[in-house]
Amino acid sequence: MRLSEVLRRLEAEEIVPASNYDVEVRNVCASDMLSDILATEKMDFVILTGLTTVQVMRTAEISEAIAVVLVRNKLATMDTVNFAKAKGIPLARCRFPMFEACVRLADLKR
């Protein structure tokens, strides 16, 4: 599934737009624990989280995530937005709770 389709399914509002919406997303890592995200062995993934601090973007950078989507309509801090812009990491938010966001992406690998 392409990043554009992930954002469409989540009805996501973009905060920091992607430079490439055709990138292939093969996995999702959904967690509010940054250590879980860092421990994942997934590749080509999007992070779903309710955390809004700059540490989320640092985690995305380190783990080479494709994008970050904030769930539950959370608002990112300015530091988070500025870091995402500086590193070129797409950042969006959606109104759905994490479980529903996961369900909307459940057939990602099909």
PEDA-V184739 format. One record per residue. N is the residue number from 1. RES is the residue in three letters. PSI is psi in degrees with one decimal (999 if undefined). D_FIRST is the distance of its C-alpha to the first C-alpha in Angstrom with 1 decimal. Layout:
BEGIN
n->{N | N}
res->{RES | RES}
psi->{PSI | PSI}
d_first->{D_FIRST | D_FIRST}
END
This chain:
BEGIN
n->{1 | 2 | 3 | 4 | 5 | 6 | 7 | 8 | 9 | 10 | 11 | 12 | 13 | 14 | 15 | 16 | 17 | 18 | 19 | 20 | 21 | 22 | 23 | 24 | 25 | 26 | 27 | 28 | 29 | 30 | 31 | 32 | 33 | 34 | 35 | 36 | 37 | 38 | 39 | 40 | 41 | 42 | 43 | 44 | 45 | 46 | 47 | 48 | 49 | 50 | 51 | 52 | 53 | 54 | 55 | 56 | 57 | 58 | 59 | 60 | 61 | 62 | 63 | 64 | 65 | 66 | 67 | 68 | 69 | 70 | 71 | 72 | 73 | 74 | 75 | 76 | 77 | 78 | 79 | 80 | 81 | 82 | 83 | 84 | 85 | 86 | 87 | 88 | 89 | 90 | 91 | 92 | 93 | 94 | 95 | 96 | 97 | 98 | 99 | 100 | 101 | 102 | 103 | 104 | 105 | 106 | 107 | 108 | 109 | 110}
res->{MET | ARG | LEU | SER | GLU | VAL | LEU | ARG | ARG | LEU | GLU | ALA | GLU | GLU | ILE | VAL | PRO | ALA | SER | ASN | TYR | ASP | VAL | GLU | VAL | ARG | ASN | VAL | CYS | ALA | SER | ASP | MET | LEU | SER | ASP | ILE | LEU | ALA | THR | GLU | LYS | MET | ASP | PHE | VAL | ILE | LEU | THR | GLY | LEU | THR | THR | VAL | GLN | VAL | MET | ARG | THR | ALA | GLU | ILE | SER | GLU | ALA | ILE | ALA | VAL | VAL | LEU | VAL | ARG | ASN | LYS | LEU | ALA | THR | MET | ASP | THR | VAL | ASN | PHE | ALA | LYS | ALA | LYS | GLY | ILE | PRO | LEU | ALA | ARG | CYS | ARG | PHE | PRO | MET | PHE | GLU | ALA | CYS | VAL | ARG | LEU | ALA | ASP | LEU | LYS | ARG}
psi->{139.5 | 156.7 | -38.1 | -37.6 | -39.1 | -48.7 | -36.2 | -46.1 | -32.9 | -1.1 | 44.2 | 143.9 | 120.9 | 134.4 | -48.4 | 109.8 | 154.0 | 150.2 | -18.8 | 108.5 | -6.3 | -0.3 | 139.4 | 123.8 | 119.6 | -19.3 | 166.0 | 138.5 | 109.3 | 113.3 | 150.0 | 12.0 | 112.3 | -30.9 | -34.8 | -40.0 | -44.0 | -28.5 | -10.2 | 146.8 | 9.6 | 153.2 | 158.5 | 52.5 | 160.1 | 140.5 | 128.4 | 125.1 | 159.1 | -1.1 | 140.0 | 3.2 | 167.2 | -23.3 | -29.1 | -42.7 | -35.4 | -39.8 | -42.4 | -41.5 | -47.9 | -41.2 | 0.0 | 40.6 | 150.6 | -39.9 | 168.4 | 132.1 | 122.3 | 129.6 | 172.1 | 29.2 | 30.3 | 149.7 | 130.3 | 148.2 | 161.5 | -36.9 | -39.5 | -47.2 | -45.4 | -39.2 | -44.2 | -44.0 | -46.7 | -35.9 | -6.2 | 33.1 | 118.3 | 138.3 | 131.9 | 171.9 | 153.0 | 160.1 | -12.1 | 148.1 | 164.1 | -43.5 | -47.8 | -37.4 | -41.1 | -42.6 | -40.4 | -21.8 | 11.0 | -31.4 | 25.2 | -39.5 | -4.7 | 999}
d_first->{0.0 | 3.8 | 6.7 | 8.2 | 6.4 | 7.0 | 10.4 | 11.0 | 10.7 | 12.9 | 15.1 | 15.4 | 18.4 | 17.9 | 20.8 | 20.0 | 17.7 | 15.2 | 16.5 | 13.3 | 10.4 | 8.7 | 8.4 | 5.7 | 5.5 | 6.7 | 9.2 | 11.1 | 14.8 | 16.7 | 20.4 | 23.4 | 25.0 | 24.3 | 25.8 | 23.2 | 20.4 | 22.6 | 23.2 | 19.7 | 19.0 | 15.2 | 13.6 | 10.6 | 10.7 | 11.3 | 14.7 | 15.7 | 19.5 | 22.6 | 24.4 | 25.2 | 27.3 | 26.9 | 26.6 | 23.0 | 22.2 | 24.4 | 22.6 | 19.2 | 21.0 | 22.6 | 19.6 | 17.5 | 14.9 | 12.4 | 13.5 | 15.6 | 15.6 | 19.0 | 19.5 | 22.6 | 23.0 | 24.4 | 25.8 | 25.4 | 28.7 | 29.7 | 29.7 | 26.1 | 25.1 | 27.4 | 26.0 | 22.4 | 23.7 | 25.9 | 23.2 | 20.4 | 18.1 | 16.2 | 17.6 | 17.0 | 18.5 | 18.0 | 20.8 | 19.5 | 21.0 | 18.9 | 19.0 | 17.8 | 14.9 | 14.0 | 14.6 | 12.3 | 9.3 | 11.1 | 9.1 | 6.1 | 7.5 | 8.5}
END
